[in-house]
Amino acid sequence: MKFFDRFRKSEIKFGELEKSHIANEKWIEHYFKITLNRPKDHSHEQFIDYLENLKNKIFEFSLGEMIDSDSLKHRETLIYKGTLNKNLTIISFPENDAQYSILIRFIDKKEEDNKNTGQPCLIRNKDPNDNRGYKFSPIESLISIKTLQNIEFDLVAVFKFKQEKQMTYLGFDDEDQPYVMEFDGIQYLKYPFEKRVELHKDHPELDKKLFGNELNEFIKWIVSKKDVSEHDKKYCVKIEEIIKKY
């Protein structure tokens, strides 16, 4: 199953969601990361120039998808098709002497952004004092489905970047709390495990739509790895503590 096969146009009652704290809180990360090898016959300067041109082309395609996407509200039902109330950031950086990565993220808009056109734009240099975040709420995540799917399609079809088999990594954040990260070599999805449990408690239909599996089945899969390593054992202990709270 491809990374985005779980996502289809769907109808979920909007009135209930717009009153929900967990559905509006920003805690989900969506971003694209592409790692490229510098050809041996390219100097660092030549490859950086190449990356700059590549970033501009990626921006043009991504911006087009963000502008073309829309959502349709019908009475109390919102049919999510892909609107993103965000701007785009694209940066490149060296991983080592021979590899560079391109990171594509979506930053919250502020009032003065594009006040004339209302269209998304590229934020080239984010001010250090600009505390706008890159995270999505579950509602934003659901709304962004079509846009993110189309951007990934462009990255694969137009720029020939290679998708890999979808993988799931179970890790710990800076506060030693468990998180989940799914990735396919291009698109990354990351979220705190506890937030997903809270979302499932209040909105199980939305939880399944966003993450593509039943939470209970996902937990069984995690627990099945308990004896694989000390890392997995610790992760299982942490999620068991979380589950007891709900």
Secondary structure, 3 states (H helix, E strand, C coil): CCCCCCCCCEEEEHHHHCCCHHHHCCCEEEEEEEEEECCCCCCHHHHHHHHHHHHHHHHHHHHHHHHHCCCEEECCEEEECCCCCEEEEEEEEECCCCEEEEEEEEEECCCCCCCCCCCCCECCCCCCCCCCCCCECHHHHHHCHHHHHHHHHHHHHCCCCCCCCCEEEEEECCCCCEEEEEECCCEEEEEEHHHHHHHHHHCHHHHHHHHCCCHHHHHHHHHCCCCCCHHHHHHHHHHHHHHHHC
